[in-house]
Amino acid sequence: MRGPATWSSIYNACVYERLSPRGRAAILLATLWIGCGATASIGATPASATASEAVAQSAPSASPGDDAAHVAASVRAEAPQLAAGVIVIALGFSVLLLSAVLGRPIDIALVYFGIFASLYGLRLVTLTHTTVTLYGVDVSTLQRIDDAITYVINIPILLFIERVFGPGWRSSITRLRQAWIVLAAIGLPVALLAQDPSWLMPANNVLVIVGVAVMVGHFGVWRRSRLPGLGVLGCGIAVLAVFVLNNNLAGLGLLPWGEGPEEIGFLVFIGCLGHVVALRQMEAQRRLVAIDQELKTARAIQTAILPRDLPVLPGVDLAARYVPMTAVGGDFYDVLKVDDRRLGILVADVSGHGVPAALIASMVKVAVSSQAEHAHDPGRVLQGVNRILCGSLERHFVTATYVFIDLEARRLTGATAGHPPVLLWRAGDGRLVELGASGILLGHFPDAGYTPVEHRIADGDRVVLYTDGIIEATNRQGEFFDPERLREFVARHPGGPSGTFCGALLDHLSSWCERGPDTGGFEDDITLVVASITTANA
């Protein structure tokens, strides 16, 4: 059964529902403005009295019993303001503490907001009867602290707005912040040293009014940015703007009532901002989940293009290790088996990391596979790969090295394209040889040529192919592992299975760098392929 119509329902049916959203917002803001005036007028100190005068007028009596009663009365009267101040201070300190614990801020805008909230909460609890009564601080000292905070508090909030929304039309927000910096530079000495610390407050009030007008003027532009929850944030800004305008106009003596409870508007703004931050975090989390899924897919693709099992040839002990810096790296290796006595090994390094580098590595895989008929000629293999990649890499590039091992002829042939040199350990005379004649990197010069070099191989020799992630690894002192340390390690470990050698080298590198796969990873992708010439069927 429907009850009798009330004035509010009649108003809603006849007026409010017919208004546009802007009209409804105007009514809401007007209501809030009237509420500010009513709240400030009922039982409030006259508008001509300053905050310090209001506090001084209620100085405690000399009687201890009266003191306790006065403190209790002050706490009850100022409980909402004190509670709001404590909450806002706790919020600001929490944001700043989180940034300090994480080492670097997730978003510098949150740091600016944390500073602003801490200052605002401190201002709420500074110039109160409770603070004067409990701590016995001189009212004039508290007034100086309150004025000093007022002169600087708008700088961090403007930095926050700049960070989130930009410098504004014709850098108006930046100019406003610069004006406030000038005011703060003058106002701080005035607040702390001048006989009248508040004589610059009218200039601050004017700047606040101008700032509110600038923010309202920019809101229509910000709406086009499609920031999640911008409508809610706009409501919070509007509510806070009403209270701020009311207090600053009253401070200039332009309103018939005194200042209102600005902390109410600030708490509404905080709630709306928290809603927006939560939406942004949820959106960021959704993007992270999508990116993680893409990385998993790319990792699966990259794993598929790497050899599942290395070919087994009598007379060659093959082993390989691949350690990506991120979930997906840009290194690549492959083995082209011609027959049971001959095979080719390629190691490549794509510039960059992540999905783009992995996709280019997959292109290298296709290009190398297409050169199977020329596997015996390293120069032609690299030349063919280079021509296929030209025009497809844009700002990326690829370095590579390719060696061909012929057990029948006891010969090693290799060519390099801008890649670190292959190391050949000669067991017969205990020497370490580098395969030189490096050519230009792949993917940008279609007519580039690559000259192969030949070396004799014998039982006990070891061929080491690697990417620059090994020699460019650094320790805590910033020193590179460098080619010389790698050569020394190879010379100290001439024998044993190839797999054992690979594991020992990576363990030594992790120990030297004080990092590794279990301690945050290396600074670059690492690929290592080792071929040891054995006596089996030699």
TAVEN-V426890 format. One record per helix or strand. SS is the DSSP state (H for helix, E for strand). FROM is the first residue (numbers start at 0). TO is the last residue. If there is no record, write none. Layout:
SS,FROM,TO
SS,FROM,TO
//
This chain:
H,6,13
H,15,17
H,20,40
H,50,56
H,63,100
H,107,125
H,128,134
H,138,164
H,168,192
H,200,224
H,229,250
H,261,304
E,312,312
E,315,322
E,330,338
E,341,349
H,353,368
H,371,373
H,377,388
E,397,405
E,410,416
E,421,425
E,430,434
E,437,438
E,441,441
E,452,455
E,461,465
H,467,470
E,473,473
E,479,479
H,481,491
H,497,512
E,525,532
//
